[in-house]
Amino acid sequence: MDNKRDNYKFIIVGYGSGVYDYIFRDADKLPYAAYNHGIVLAPPARALMRMHLSTKVNRILPLPFRGIWGKLWVRQLEQRLDEMHLEGRTPCFVLLDILLFFERFGFSQAIRERFPQAKIVYYFTDLVALDPEKQKLLERGGADRILSFDGGDAQRYHLQQHNLPYSRLQKEYPDQGLVYDICLIAKAKERLPQILQAYDFLRAQGFRCGFWITEVPTEKRQYADQICYCDAMDYKDCLQIISKSKCILEIIQEGSTGNTLRVNEALEFNKVLITNNTGVVHNELYDPRYMFCYTDIRELDCDKIRQIQQVSYTTRDKISVENYLEDVAKALDDHAP
């Protein structure tokens, strides 16, 4: 069977180093794809760009020629496409939602001007309701396709749902011996009461819990001698914690139904997943042997979790970067005029 992705050469574009460097790392191993995490500039030029694009500065005095940075960035992306030596393929730019800030300065327009035949696909990794920039893109258009990690958003806004992909990282972060039965790594957001309730219950059940929570005011830090309340963590540190844990606990933000980073980590590192995302049972990645959904943490089948000795998922390939790009290509071809 022919692969739809053979019609395209892909640049997946993010901004800034961090978790996306790990998620899309495998793109650079493919002859027809690459991952780019930002414009390459010398430190003085980068400082100038930040000042030039600063929301605070431009609120006071709108500066001219801000689109020059997008055009320079596109030139650098063009060089990367040329290095693939795939002249007969259509360029496809997969833009992550972290780039929506740059749409204020015509980033997609700069791509269109440089590559009139190119396809532009946006991928939403968070909920539309939480981001005015996503809402603006939906209103004005400009992308050939928009994909969302969340099935509810896909239905609500007539997008295409696609699970978050994930690169193969297990060899870099092998199991290091179990230190924790259950780990949680999360921003508190509005979930702190649910997180603390889960911690209370799981510790009472005798589980060794490793909880790392960010963005918690000092006065709300319960169990401060047992829970690590910390600043934002490097993702490599998160992976070290996961490699020492049997189970990953996920407590999602209200309104989310799509697969998250925690689901992918469970699949890649063969960990038990405990989640309050009941929508995961409808996901193609769901495996009832190792994934436990709950609406009330007190109803969790702790005995069944204790009995699990070995985890081996069969759906790992579904979240590969190759599969992701194939589905992007199908989304484009199936909706071609």
C-alpha positions as a Markdown table, in Angstrom:
| # | Residue | x | y | z |
|---|---|---|---|---|
| 1 | Met | 0.0 | 0.0 | 0.0 |
| 2 | Asp | 1.3 | 3.4 | -1.0 |
| 3 | Asn | 2.1 | 5.8 | 1.8 |
| 4 | Lys | 0.4 | 9.2 | 1.5 |
| 5 | Arg | 3.4 | 10.8 | 3.2 |
| 6 | Asp | 5.5 | 10.0 | 0.1 |
| 7 | Asn | 3.8 | 13.0 | -1.6 |
| 8 | Tyr | 5.3 | 15.4 | 0.9 |
| 9 | Lys | 8.4 | 16.6 | 2.7 |
| 10 | Phe | 7.7 | 17.7 | 6.2 |
| 11 | Ile | 9.0 | 20.4 | 8.6 |
| 12 | Ile | 7.5 | 20.2 | 12.0 |
| 13 | Val | 8.0 | 23.6 | 13.6 |
| 14 | Gly | 7.9 | 24.4 | 17.3 |
| 15 | Tyr | 9.5 | 27.2 | 19.3 |
| 16 | Gly | 12.0 | 26.9 | 22.2 |
| 17 | Ser | 13.6 | 23.8 | 23.5 |
| 18 | Gly | 11.7 | 21.6 | 25.9 |
| 19 | Val | 9.2 | 18.7 | 25.8 |
| 20 | Tyr | 8.6 | 19.0 | 22.0 |
| 21 | Asp | 12.2 | 18.3 | 21.4 |
| 22 | Tyr | 11.6 | 14.9 | 22.9 |
| 23 | Ile | 8.1 | 14.3 | 21.3 |
| 24 | Phe | 9.3 | 15.0 | 17.8 |
| 25 | Arg | 12.9 | 13.9 | 18.0 |
| 26 | Asp | 12.3 | 11.0 | 15.7 |
| 27 | Ala | 11.4 | 13.3 | 12.8 |
| 28 | Asp | 15.1 | 14.0 | 12.3 |
| 29 | Lys | 15.7 | 10.3 | 11.7 |
| 30 | Leu | 13.3 | 10.3 | 8.7 |
| 31 | Pro | 14.6 | 11.2 | 5.2 |
| 32 | Tyr | 11.5 | 13.1 | 4.4 |
| 33 | Ala | 11.0 | 15.1 | 7.7 |
| 34 | Ala | 12.7 | 17.4 | 10.2 |
| 35 | Tyr | 11.9 | 19.0 | 13.5 |
| 36 | Asn | 12.7 | 22.7 | 13.9 |
| 37 | His | 12.4 | 24.4 | 17.3 |
| 38 | Gly | 13.1 | 28.0 | 16.4 |
| 39 | Ile | 14.9 | 30.5 | 14.3 |
| 40 | Val | 18.7 | 30.3 | 14.7 |
| 41 | Leu | 20.2 | 33.7 | 15.8 |
| 42 | Ala | 23.3 | 34.9 | 17.5 |
| 43 | Pro | 22.6 | 36.0 | 21.1 |
| 44 | Pro | 22.6 | 39.8 | 20.3 |
| 45 | Ala | 20.2 | 39.2 | 17.4 |
| 46 | Arg | 18.0 | 37.0 | 19.5 |
| 47 | Ala | 17.8 | 39.8 | 22.2 |
| 48 | Leu | 16.9 | 42.2 | 19.5 |
| 49 | Met | 14.1 | 40.0 | 18.2 |
| 50 | Arg | 12.6 | 39.6 | 21.7 |
| 51 | Met | 12.6 | 43.3 | 22.1 |
| 52 | His | 11.2 | 43.9 | 18.6 |
| 53 | Leu | 8.3 | 41.5 | 19.2 |
| 54 | Ser | 7.7 | 42.3 | 22.8 |
| 55 | Thr | 4.0 | 42.7 | 23.5 |
| 56 | Lys | 4.8 | 45.2 | 26.2 |
| 57 | Val | 6.9 | 47.4 | 24.0 |
| 58 | Asn | 4.5 | 47.2 | 21.0 |
| 59 | Arg | 1.6 | 48.1 | 23.2 |
| 60 | Ile | 3.3 | 51.4 | 24.0 |
| 61 | Leu | 4.9 | 52.0 | 20.6 |
| 62 | Pro | 4.0 | 49.6 | 17.7 |
| 63 | Leu | 7.3 | 48.9 | 16.0 |
| 64 | Pro | 7.5 | 48.5 | 12.2 |
| 65 | Phe | 9.0 | 45.6 | 10.2 |
| 66 | Arg | 8.2 | 42.9 | 12.7 |
| 67 | Gly | 7.5 | 40.4 | 9.9 |
| 68 | Ile | 11.2 | 40.3 | 9.0 |
| 69 | Trp | 11.8 | 37.7 | 11.7 |
| 70 | Gly | 9.3 | 35.3 | 10.2 |
| 71 | Lys | 10.8 | 35.7 | 6.7 |
| 72 | Leu | 14.2 | 35.0 | 8.0 |
| 73 | Trp | 13.0 | 32.0 | 9.9 |
| 74 | Val | 11.3 | 30.7 | 6.7 |
| 75 | Arg | 14.6 | 31.1 | 4.8 |
| 76 | Gln | 16.2 | 28.8 | 7.4 |
| 77 | Leu | 13.4 | 26.3 | 7.0 |
| 78 | Glu | 13.9 | 26.4 | 3.2 |
| 79 | Gln | 17.6 | 25.4 | 3.7 |
| 80 | Arg | 16.5 | 22.4 | 5.8 |
| 81 | Leu | 14.0 | 21.3 | 3.0 |
| 82 | Asp | 16.7 | 21.6 | 0.4 |
| 83 | Glu | 18.9 | 19.3 | 2.4 |
| 84 | Met | 16.3 | 16.5 | 2.0 |
| 85 | His | 16.9 | 16.5 | -1.8 |
| 86 | Leu | 13.3 | 15.6 | -2.4 |
| 87 | Glu | 12.5 | 18.2 | -5.1 |
| 88 | Gly | 9.4 | 16.4 | -6.4 |
| 89 | Arg | 7.5 | 16.5 | -3.1 |
| 90 | Thr | 5.2 | 19.2 | -1.8 |
| 91 | Pro | 6.5 | 21.0 | 1.3 |
| 92 | Cys | 4.3 | 20.6 | 4.3 |
| 93 | Phe | 4.7 | 22.7 | 7.4 |
| 94 | Val | 3.2 | 21.2 | 10.5 |
| 95 | Leu | 3.0 | 24.1 | 13.0 |
| 96 | Leu | 2.5 | 23.5 | 16.7 |
| 97 | Asp | 0.2 | 25.8 | 18.5 |
| 98 | Ile | 3.0 | 27.4 | 20.5 |
| 99 | Leu | 3.7 | 29.3 | 17.2 |
| 100 | Leu | 0.4 | 31.1 | 17.2 |
| 101 | Phe | 2.0 | 34.1 | 18.8 |
| 102 | Phe | 4.1 | 34.6 | 15.6 |
| 103 | Glu | 0.9 | 34.7 | 13.5 |
| 104 | Arg | 0.6 | 38.3 | 14.7 |
| 105 | Phe | 3.6 | 39.0 | 12.5 |
| 106 | Gly | 2.6 | 37.0 | 9.5 |
| 107 | Phe | 4.5 | 33.7 | 9.9 |
| 108 | Ser | 2.1 | 31.6 | 7.8 |
| 109 | Gln | 1.9 | 34.4 | 5.3 |
| 110 | Ala | 5.7 | 34.3 | 5.0 |
| 111 | Ile | 5.5 | 30.6 | 4.3 |
| 112 | Arg | 2.9 | 31.1 | 1.6 |
| 113 | Glu | 4.9 | 33.8 | -0.1 |
| 114 | Arg | 8.0 | 31.7 | -0.2 |
| 115 | Phe | 6.3 | 28.4 | -1.0 |
| 116 | Pro | 3.0 | 29.1 | -2.9 |
| 117 | Gln | 2.3 | 25.3 | -3.3 |
| 118 | Ala | 3.1 | 24.4 | 0.3 |
| 119 | Lys | 0.6 | 22.9 | 2.8 |
| 120 | Ile | 0.2 | 24.4 | 6.3 |
| 121 | Val | -1.2 | 22.2 | 9.1 |
| 122 | Tyr | -1.7 | 23.4 | 12.6 |
| 123 | Tyr | -1.6 | 21.0 | 15.5 |
| 124 | Phe | -3.4 | 22.0 | 18.7 |
| 125 | Thr | -1.9 | 20.4 | 21.8 |
| 126 | Asp | -4.2 | 22.2 | 24.2 |
| 127 | Leu | -7.8 | 23.1 | 24.4 |
| 128 | Val | -9.2 | 25.9 | 22.2 |
| 129 | Ala | -11.1 | 27.5 | 25.1 |
| 130 | Leu | -7.9 | 28.1 | 27.0 |
| 131 | Asp | -6.2 | 30.1 | 24.2 |
| 132 | Pro | -7.6 | 33.2 | 22.4 |
| 133 | Glu | -4.9 | 32.8 | 19.7 |
| 134 | Lys | -6.4 | 29.4 | 18.7 |
| 135 | Gln | -9.9 | 31.1 | 18.5 |
| 136 | Lys | -8.5 | 33.8 | 16.3 |
| 137 | Leu | -7.0 | 31.2 | 13.9 |
| 138 | Leu | -10.3 | 29.4 | 13.7 |
| 139 | Glu | -12.1 | 32.6 | 12.9 |
| 140 | Arg | -9.8 | 33.9 | 10.2 |
| 141 | Gly | -8.6 | 30.6 | 8.7 |
| 142 | Gly | -5.3 | 30.3 | 6.9 |
| 143 | Ala | -4.3 | 26.7 | 7.5 |
| 144 | Asp | -5.0 | 23.9 | 5.1 |
| 145 | Arg | -5.9 | 21.6 | 8.0 |
| 146 | Ile | -6.1 | 21.9 | 11.8 |
| 147 | Leu | -5.7 | 18.9 | 14.0 |
| 148 | Ser | -6.4 | 18.7 | 17.7 |
| 149 | Phe | -5.2 | 16.2 | 20.3 |
| 150 | Asp | -8.7 | 16.4 | 21.9 |
| 151 | Gly | -11.7 | 14.6 | 20.5 |
| 152 | Gly | -14.2 | 17.0 | 22.1 |
| 153 | Asp | -12.5 | 20.0 | 20.5 |
| 154 | Ala | -12.3 | 18.3 | 17.1 |
| 155 | Gln | -16.1 | 17.7 | 17.2 |
| 156 | Arg | -16.9 | 21.1 | 18.6 |
| 157 | Tyr | -14.8 | 23.1 | 16.1 |
| 158 | His | -15.0 | 20.7 | 13.1 |
| 159 | Leu | -11.3 | 19.8 | 13.3 |
| 160 | Gln | -9.6 | 16.4 | 12.9 |
| 161 | Gln | -8.6 | 14.6 | 16.1 |
| 162 | His | -5.2 | 13.0 | 16.3 |
| 163 | Asn | -3.4 | 11.6 | 19.2 |
| 164 | Leu | -0.2 | 13.3 | 20.3 |
| 165 | Pro | 2.8 | 11.5 | 18.8 |
| 166 | Tyr | 5.9 | 10.4 | 20.7 |
| 167 | Ser | 9.5 | 9.6 | 19.8 |
| 168 | Arg | 11.2 | 6.4 | 21.0 |
| 169 | Leu | 13.1 | 7.3 | 24.2 |
| 170 | Gln | 13.2 | 4.1 | 26.2 |
| 171 | Lys | 16.8 | 3.3 | 25.4 |
| 172 | Glu | 17.8 | 6.7 | 26.6 |
| 173 | Tyr | 15.8 | 6.4 | 29.8 |
| 174 | Pro | 15.8 | 2.6 | 30.8 |
| 175 | Asp | 14.1 | 1.4 | 34.0 |
| 176 | Gln | 16.3 | 2.1 | 37.0 |
| 177 | Gly | 14.7 | 0.0 | 39.6 |
| 178 | Leu | 11.4 | 0.9 | 41.2 |
| 179 | Val | 11.6 | 3.7 | 43.7 |
| 180 | Tyr | 7.9 | 4.8 | 43.5 |
| 181 | Asp | 4.8 | 2.8 | 43.0 |
| 182 | Ile | 3.0 | 5.8 | 41.6 |
| 183 | Cys | 4.4 | 9.1 | 40.4 |
| 184 | Leu | 2.6 | 12.3 | 39.4 |
| 185 | Ile | 4.2 | 15.3 | 37.7 |
| 186 | Ala | 1.9 | 18.2 | 37.1 |
| 187 | Lys | 1.1 | 21.9 | 37.2 |
| 188 | Ala | -1.4 | 22.5 | 39.9 |
| 189 | Lys | -3.7 | 24.7 | 37.9 |
| 190 | Glu | -7.3 | 24.2 | 39.2 |
| 191 | Arg | -6.5 | 20.5 | 40.1 |
| 192 | Leu | -4.7 | 20.9 | 43.4 |
| 193 | Pro | -7.7 | 19.6 | 45.5 |
| 194 | Gln | -8.0 | 16.5 | 43.4 |
| 195 | Ile | -4.2 | 15.9 | 43.5 |
| 196 | Leu | -4.1 | 16.1 | 47.3 |
| 197 | Gln | -7.2 | 13.9 | 47.6 |
| 198 | Ala | -5.4 | 11.3 | 45.4 |
| 199 | Tyr | -2.2 | 11.6 | 47.4 |
| 200 | Asp | -4.2 | 11.0 | 50.7 |
| 201 | Phe | -6.0 | 8.0 | 49.3 |
| 202 | Leu | -3.0 | 6.3 | 47.6 |
| 203 | Arg | -0.7 | 6.7 | 50.6 |
| 204 | Ala | -3.4 | 5.2 | 52.8 |
| 205 | Gln | -3.4 | 2.2 | 50.5 |
| 206 | Gly | 0.3 | 1.7 | 51.1 |
| 207 | Phe | 1.6 | 2.9 | 47.8 |
| 208 | Arg | 5.0 | 4.7 | 47.6 |
| 209 | Cys | 4.0 | 8.0 | 46.0 |
| 210 | Gly | 6.4 | 10.5 | 44.3 |
| 211 | Phe | 4.5 | 13.7 | 43.6 |
| 212 | Trp | 6.1 | 16.8 | 41.9 |
| 213 | Ile | 3.7 | 19.8 | 41.6 |
| 214 | Thr | 4.5 | 23.2 | 40.2 |
| 215 | Glu | 2.8 | 26.6 | 40.5 |
| 216 | Val | 1.5 | 26.1 | 44.1 |
| 217 | Pro | 1.4 | 29.2 | 46.4 |
| 218 | Thr | 3.3 | 28.6 | 49.6 |
| 219 | Glu | 0.2 | 28.8 | 51.8 |
| 220 | Lys | -1.5 | 25.9 | 49.9 |
| 221 | Arg | 1.4 | 23.5 | 50.1 |
| 222 | Gln | 0.0 | 20.6 | 52.2 |
| 223 | Tyr | 2.4 | 17.7 | 53.0 |
| 224 | Ala | 5.3 | 19.9 | 52.1 |
| 225 | Asp | 7.7 | 17.5 | 53.8 |
| 226 | Gln | 6.4 | 14.6 | 51.5 |
| 227 | Ile | 5.3 | 16.3 | 48.3 |
| 228 | Cys | 7.9 | 18.1 | 46.1 |
| 229 | Tyr | 6.5 | 21.6 | 45.4 |
| 230 | Cys | 8.9 | 22.9 | 42.7 |
| 231 | Asp | 9.5 | 25.2 | 39.8 |
| 232 | Ala | 9.1 | 24.0 | 36.2 |
| 233 | Met | 11.1 | 20.8 | 35.6 |
| 234 | Asp | 13.3 | 19.9 | 32.6 |
| 235 | Tyr | 11.6 | 17.1 | 30.8 |
| 236 | Lys | 14.6 | 14.9 | 31.1 |
| 237 | Asp | 14.2 | 15.1 | 34.9 |
| 238 | Cys | 10.5 | 14.0 | 34.4 |
| 239 | Leu | 11.7 | 11.0 | 32.4 |
| 240 | Gln | 14.1 | 10.0 | 35.1 |
| 241 | Ile | 11.3 | 10.0 | 37.6 |
| 242 | Ile | 9.1 | 7.9 | 35.3 |
| 243 | Ser | 11.8 | 5.4 | 34.8 |
| 244 | Lys | 11.9 | 4.7 | 38.5 |
| 245 | Ser | 8.1 | 4.3 | 38.8 |
| 246 | Lys | 5.6 | 1.5 | 38.3 |
| 247 | Cys | 2.5 | 3.7 | 37.6 |
| 248 | Ile | 1.9 | 7.2 | 36.2 |
| 249 | Leu | -1.0 | 9.1 | 37.7 |
| 250 | Glu | -2.7 | 11.6 | 35.5 |
| 251 | Ile | -5.2 | 14.2 | 36.7 |
| 252 | Ile | -6.5 | 16.2 | 33.7 |
| 253 | Gln | -7.8 | 19.7 | 33.5 |
| 254 | Glu | -11.5 | 20.0 | 33.2 |
| 255 | Gly | -12.9 | 19.7 | 29.7 |
| 256 | Ser | -10.1 | 17.6 | 28.3 |
| 257 | Thr | -10.7 | 14.2 | 26.7 |
| 258 | Gly | -7.7 | 13.7 | 24.4 |
| 259 | Asn | -4.7 | 11.5 | 24.9 |
| 260 | Thr | -2.0 | 13.4 | 26.8 |
| 261 | Leu | 1.7 | 13.2 | 27.3 |
| 262 | Arg | 1.1 | 10.9 | 30.3 |
| 263 | Val | -0.6 | 8.3 | 28.0 |
| 264 | Asn | 2.3 | 8.4 | 25.6 |
| 265 | Glu | 4.8 | 8.0 | 28.5 |
| 266 | Ala | 2.9 | 5.0 | 29.8 |
| 267 | Leu | 3.0 | 3.4 | 26.3 |
| 268 | Glu | 6.7 | 4.2 | 25.6 |
| 269 | Phe | 8.0 | 3.1 | 29.0 |
| 270 | Asn | 5.5 | 0.3 | 29.7 |
| 271 | Lys | 4.0 | 1.9 | 32.8 |
| 272 | Val | 0.6 | 1.4 | 34.4 |
| 273 | Leu | -1.6 | 4.5 | 33.8 |
| 274 | Ile | -4.1 | 5.7 | 36.4 |
| 275 | Thr | -6.2 | 8.6 | 35.0 |
| 276 | Asn | -9.4 | 10.5 | 35.7 |
| 277 | Asn | -9.7 | 11.0 | 31.9 |
| 278 | Thr | -12.6 | 8.6 | 31.3 |
| 279 | Gly | -12.5 | 9.5 | 27.6 |
| 280 | Val | -9.4 | 7.4 | 27.2 |
| 281 | Val | -11.5 | 4.2 | 27.1 |
| 282 | His | -12.8 | 5.4 | 23.6 |
| 283 | Asn | -9.2 | 6.0 | 22.4 |
| 284 | Glu | -7.5 | 3.5 | 20.1 |
| 285 | Leu | -4.6 | 3.5 | 22.5 |
| 286 | Tyr | -6.7 | 2.2 | 25.5 |
| 287 | Asp | -5.5 | -1.0 | 27.0 |
| 288 | Pro | -7.7 | -2.2 | 29.9 |
| 289 | Arg | -5.0 | -4.5 | 31.2 |
| 290 | Tyr | -2.8 | -1.6 | 32.2 |
| 291 | Met | -4.9 | 1.6 | 32.1 |
| 292 | Phe | -7.2 | 2.4 | 35.0 |
| 293 | Cys | -9.8 | 5.2 | 34.7 |
| 294 | Tyr | -11.7 | 6.6 | 37.6 |
| 295 | Thr | -14.2 | 9.4 | 38.4 |
| 296 | Asp | -13.7 | 8.9 | 42.2 |
| 297 | Ile | -10.2 | 7.9 | 43.3 |
| 298 | Arg | -11.7 | 6.0 | 46.2 |
| 299 | Glu | -13.2 | 3.5 | 43.7 |
| 300 | Leu | -9.8 | 2.7 | 42.1 |
| 301 | Asp | -9.1 | -1.1 | 42.0 |
| 302 | Cys | -5.8 | -1.0 | 44.0 |
| 303 | Asp | -5.6 | -4.7 | 44.4 |
| 304 | Lys | -5.6 | -5.2 | 40.6 |
| 305 | Ile | -2.8 | -2.6 | 40.3 |
| 306 | Arg | -0.7 | -4.4 | 42.9 |
| 307 | Gln | -1.1 | -7.7 | 41.1 |
| 308 | Ile | 0.5 | -6.3 | 37.8 |
| 309 | Gln | 4.1 | -7.6 | 37.6 |
| 310 | Gln | 4.9 | -6.8 | 34.0 |
| 311 | Val | 3.5 | -4.3 | 31.4 |
| 312 | Ser | 3.7 | -4.8 | 27.7 |
| 313 | Tyr | 1.6 | -2.6 | 25.4 |
| 314 | Thr | 0.7 | -3.6 | 21.8 |
| 315 | Thr | -0.3 | -0.1 | 20.6 |
| 316 | Arg | 3.0 | 1.7 | 20.8 |
| 317 | Asp | 3.5 | 2.1 | 17.1 |
| 318 | Lys | 0.2 | 4.0 | 16.8 |
| 319 | Ile | 1.9 | 7.1 | 18.3 |
| 320 | Ser | 5.1 | 7.0 | 16.2 |
| 321 | Val | 6.1 | 10.2 | 14.4 |
| 322 | Glu | 5.9 | 8.2 | 11.1 |
| 323 | Asn | 2.3 | 7.3 | 11.8 |
| 324 | Tyr | 1.5 | 10.9 | 12.7 |
| 325 | Leu | 2.9 | 12.3 | 9.5 |
| 326 | Glu | 1.1 | 9.6 | 7.4 |
| 327 | Asp | -2.1 | 10.7 | 9.0 |
| 328 | Val | -1.3 | 14.4 | 8.4 |
| 329 | Ala | -0.8 | 13.5 | 4.7 |
| 330 | Lys | -4.1 | 11.6 | 4.6 |
| 331 | Ala | -5.9 | 14.6 | 6.2 |
| 332 | Leu | -4.6 | 16.8 | 3.4 |
| 333 | Asp | -5.2 | 14.4 | 0.5 |
| 334 | Asp | -8.7 | 13.5 | 1.7 |
| 335 | His | -9.7 | 17.1 | 1.8 |
| 336 | Ala | -8.0 | 18.2 | -1.4 |
| 337 | Pro | -10.2 | 20.4 | -3.7 |
